[in-house]
Amino acid sequence: MSKTRRWITLLLALIAIILVGWSLTNDDGQEPVATNNQQPTYTSANSSTVVYNPLGALSYKLVSDKVTYFQEQEVSWFDNPIMTTYDENKVPTWSVRSDKAKLTKDRKLFLYGHVEVNSLTQDSQLERIKTDNAQVNLVTQDVTSDDQVTIYGRSFNSTGMKMRGNLRTKTAELLEKVKTSYEIQNAQQPQP
């Protein structure tokens, strides 16, 4: 029985060695890492992002106090962002600011809290836009808001619900419940 027991032990040891070797060759040495989708991939303080158009001209610059990026959703969050847009001559045209902003992978910037859009050029009839929430398509520069919006221009201001506009063409249209007031400048008449 001793010979039989020896052969069985040898056979079992050989099977164990084969199984251990097979297990080691199928393991790439990396343990699966549990990911927490709620945790950011990275955060950065005092961020400045500069984006150029396909022709190499400056398109816009986005500065913020803090950026938080989530790879799983492909979303960046900005605290106190200030975006400056530029025209084809590299002249700053608009300043866009809010309390918080979300940039999605399709290059749409969602602005939340105290949104203010200010013209940086002298020739624009549209000087300022204020609302609580807005969305900017960074490719087309279309601006939309479904909240109450106040538009300030040269000698007028308008308030309404739902706005559609474009920063590139310097236009904005209020769509619902619009109220406008105009300031009429009187020409100075010569005194007799």
Buried (B, 14 or more C-beta within 10 A) or exposed (E): EEEEEEEEEEEEEEEEEEEEEEEEEEEEEEEEEEEEEEEBEEEBEEBEBEBEEEEEEBBBBBBBEBBBBBEEEEBBBBBBBBBBBBBEEEEBBBBBBBBBBBBBEEEBBBBBEBBBBBBBEEEBEBBBBBBBBBBBBBEEBBBBBBEBBBBBBEEBBBBBBBBBBBBBEBEBEBBEEBEEEEEEEEEEEEEE
